[in-house]
């Protein structure tokens, strides 16, 4: 039988994070799902870890491109609902159960609430603010997860392979023509490594510029950012 949910994890040199991400899937209270890990441009031990520690299907792409990786995962999926999960993000045990219960036909795209993987107050406050905005719909963003139906994803032609910054927002804009946006009542815990590397002000400035470019109709194919591992 086909699973209800396909969890698709794009991974580029994620040997330090992928174990916890995969372990969180083993702990899910809802087990009617498949896992597809798409290693793109990896030259570390990510593929080895996935093969050794998981029953996930493994796809291997030679070039590092997160949008291409997600599209490849979706193409090879068999579930009716797709959950794109960042390789540095851990799901709460009830997340897939709540996706199955709450993501009904009036919604076309969803995410989860978000927590930081750090106990520092500044990160807890930052992610708490983000969760409040996601939950109220003030900000239709994403917290390490993107959820949609496969038929909708295919209908809008998935991710633009030339866009790797704000690619989720471009997809959301297309999907919202087919249904509403939802924040699932469950948490994902995601890495603060970019904030640790860049600082909060630098990261905020970068994303503000990208949002401005996005909403003003700028060419997002010209946007890029350094990989932080």
Secondary structure, DSSP 8 states (H G I E B T S, - for coil): ---SEEEEEEESS-TTTHHHHHHHHHT-S---EEEEEEEES--SSHHHHHHHH---EEEEESS--HHHHHHHHHHT---SEEEEE-TTEEE-TTHHHHHHHH--TTEEEEEEEEEESS--HHHHHHHHHHHHHHHHTSS---SSEEEEEHHHHHHTTSS-TT--SSHHHHHHHHHTTSSEEEEEEEEEEE--HHHHHH-HHHHHHHHHHHHHHHHTT--GGG-------
